[in-house]
Amino acid sequence: MSGGLSVSFTSMICSVSRSVDMRVTIVIPARYESSRFPGKPFAQLKGASGTERSLLERTVNAALAVCPTIEVVVATDDTRIADAARSAGARSTITSSLCLNGTERCAAAIEDGAVDADVIVNLQGDAPLTPPSAIAALISEMSTDPTVMVATAMTRCGPDTVTRLRADEAAGRIGGTTVVTDGAGDALYFSKRLLPYGGGSVECPIFLHLGLYAYRRRALLHYAALPPAPLEAAEGLEQLRFLDERIPMRMVEISEPAGGLWEVNNPGDIYIVEQALALRGIA
């Protein structure tokens, strides 16, 4: 389990990926339809300057900030999103509407020939607050340890984040996904409930899972060939298919930046994300 990384670390990741001859592509899976938030990729978020940019554009900008030589591809089944992605500076590819989740959509981009990489980073389209250093940390984990098939990120929740998560849970809203790990830093379980029960103290923290993954090509394609796991369906969490197949998931801990790492799961999350954008000075 890696410690938090500073934003300055991002400048190192280009040379790291080149030194091990590891081809990396960042894929942003995005779809228009959402039961909780239809049209979410086009939701407008104000930055520090008061300028409104779409959720999709802000997420693309986060990916482009990692390294100028790492390609960014938006995988979608909607031509409107594909057009908007190109306007934002990313490449786009149309994938099947039958993809059940973002991981399957990343795999489809490989199967269709739109992506050819050794490591694929899945940056979910509703996570514009993801620091470039978090993406860089996953790439670094994959480059330094060839045994890691899947890596994903988490952050230790501060008191404000824990309060928000508990308020959402009490109101019946899904505010985020939490994760518990084993002693080696690999995931034991993920849930949309707060884990562990009674957690939140210094001695027993709560870790918020981020919508960010890095996969080896073969692990991603293997995932796509599997049927959905029962726990995956019950929790509505795609990553549980890996654990059901006994594919370890390395958890990489990053420091919680100013304003937290809130995702846009519900319309009410926009205000929280806008506050974080303003706090970080992101226009």
Secondary structure, 3 states (H helix, E strand, C coil): CECCCCHHHHHHHHHHHHHCCCCEEEEEEECCCCCCCCCHHHCEEECCCCCEEEHHHHHHHHHHCCCCCCEEEEEECCHHHHHHHHHHCCEEEECCCCCCCHHHHHHHHHHCCCCCCCEEEEECCCCCCCCHHHHHHHHHHHHHCCCCCEEEEEEECCHHHHHHHHHHHHCCCCCCEEEEECCCCEEEEEECCCCCCCCCCCCCCCEEEEEEEEEEHHHHHHHHHCCCCHHHHHHCCCCHHHHHCCCCEEEEEECCCCCCCCCCCCCCHHHHHHHHHHHHCCC
